[in-house]
């Protein structure tokens, strides 16, 4: 129940703060609070949209928890729900239909007679149970206060109190590292659990070639068809950290379109590359620009390490090489690094090991040398390349090297988007493909 109380503090509805958790086999499987639909404005920003006494803008906490289970494919049959307030009629029906066997609540709220009748018809013994307020919830004038507005009570920080007891937020416990299919290019999206900072490494883009006059036409942005719809599907309206590995169009060609459509708080470029990008940088407004080099770290909770270069001229071997660990899985992303850059990398980091390797330069035979593979010993190799691209990426030579090292290969040109996702609660993770994501 303490988890539900903590979640209620994240509510964006100004009328009532409600939190809920769903528990099965003594394990929390989902949580929710009452708030707006992803991407919509919040009550705390524009006020509640009330019709006949109900806020139509808000999805209730119990419903959000159920939807989280539905989205992630988590079974709720025979589970129990802990909610700070008595559920409304609609939520009661949804909970019973989802197989919830018992409802625990703290505070009476409307207590719809028909909802009570439906619960009493449940075959489960004591299907509804009212608990007491947790100890030390808040003491004002000698009386125990309820938690409807706990964040505003004098002398008591409810959020800090529950965190001090070791409770953590459950909502959105799933994280993701997605290798987005942007055709012949790179774009990697990182979304840690619990609404932590989001990262985007490269944006994809189109390499241009000389065209005859009759071929020329207004080009549409590629990101309108791949990267941006993907971000929108996740409800992502903000990128905290956007890193550009180097200046090639297939890595940064969609940068301005992404910035125009998604709020980008911080943009990171390899130190030295800003000379070539001077005009572009001057046109970027509202985004902080940082120049990074070997040894720097990006991020607060998730630490993305910059392994190279010291200074960049924008060439392939000057690509930003990034490294991070998530859920005990190590990721090495090499941009378009070629064998000369790889050799320098393993000289500078002789103990470097990884589980996931983003293969350099889309699987070109100028990258992914035998020495690198033997040194870092990846389990999985991700190749981002366009279907039937004119370069022949990935080359058979590169695929053979990976096969000899018994490295499992995933390719965006054959399998679409490839993503690793995990749960911060169970620590379970797996690699999935686009078709799994759509399901």
Secondary structure, DSSP 8 states (H G I E B T S, - for coil): -HHHHHHHTT---SS---EEEEEETTEEEEEEESEE-TTS--HHHH---EETTEETTEE-HHHHHHHHHHHHT---TT-EEEEEE---HHHHHHHHHTT--EEEEEE-----HHHHHHHHTSSSTT-EEE----TTS-EETTEE--STTGGGSTT--HHHHHHHTT----TT-EEEEEE---SSS--EEEE-STT--EEEE-----------GGG------GGGTTHHHHHHHTT--EEEEEE---S-HHHHTTHHHHHHHSEEEEEEEETTTTTTTHHHHHH--SSEEEEE-TT-EE-SSS-EEEEE-SS--SSGGG--EEEEEETTEEEEE-TT--HHHHHHHHHH-TT---SEEE-GGGG-TTSS-HHHHHHH--SEEEE---TT-TT--S-HHHHHHHHHTT-EEEEHHHH--EEEEEETTT--EEEEEHHHHH-
